[in-house]
Amino acid sequence: MTISLYIDADACPVKTEIYRVAERYALKVYVVSNSYINVPRDPRIERVVVSDGFDAADDWIAERVGPRDIVITSDIPLADRSLKKGAAAIGSTGVAFTTSSIGMAMASRELMSNLRAMGEMTGGPKPMSPRDRSRFLSTLDETIQKLRRASGGG
């Protein structure tokens, strides 16, 4: 079985980097979004446009991922669902979600949501830095290598 990459693509700032890595390793990529997104002309890259329903892209990904897959998302609940299916999950800044870190990430997300509901200004995510992009590339490469070793090189 081969490794597939699933991109939660609507707000993903590292799609170009993912395409380059996927090309190097000849991996299948699913670019999942609620609207049309340009993707490179490559038979291994598949654009998937889902309905604009709440969490439609997340649901599409979560229904299909498995133990040999990598999900790239900034959505913590999707990362949690992916880990529960045995997939690897990486945030767009290169932080890998793990079964031991996801609980704290979910709790932090809930706290921030509650603060916003009470009127606290929490601000949005910080802009991507070159360091974030570098960390993302490194984490993605390490994750692919780990999955390949675990399956005997495939």
Long-range contacts (C-beta under 8 A, 24 or more apart in sequence): 1-68, 1-151, 1-154, 2-27, 2-28, 2-68, 2-154, 3-27, 3-28, 3-68, 3-69, 3-70, 3-144, 3-147, 3-148, 3-154, 4-28, 4-29, 4-30, 4-65, 4-68, 4-69, 4-70, 5-29, 5-30, 5-69, 5-70, 5-71, 5-72, 6-30, 6-32, 6-61, 6-64, 6-65, 6-69, 6-70, 6-71, 6-72, 6-82, 6-87, 7-31, 7-32, 7-72, 7-73, 8-32, 8-57, 8-58, 8-61, 8-71, 8-72, 8-73, 8-74, 8-75, 8-78, 9-33, 9-37, 9-57, 10-34, 10-35, 10-37, 10-57, 11-74, 12-72, 12-73, 12-74, 12-92, 13-92, 13-128, 14-72, 14-92, 14-128, 14-133, 14-136, 17-133, 17-136, 17-137, 17-140, 18-72, 18-140, 19-45, 21-137, 21-140, 21-141, 21-144, 25-144, 27-144, 30-61, 30-64, 32-57, 32-60, 32-61, 33-57, 68-147, 68-151, 70-140, 70-143, 70-144, 70-147, 72-140, 74-125, 76-102, 76-105, 76-106, 76-109, 77-106, 77-109, 79-105, 80-105, 80-106, 88-143, 88-146, 88-147, 90-136, 90-139, 90-140, 90-143, 92-128, 92-132, 92-136, 93-128, 93-132, 93-135, 93-136, 94-132, 94-133, 94-134, 94-135, 94-136, 94-137, 94-138, 94-139, 94-140, 95-135, 95-139, 96-139, 96-143
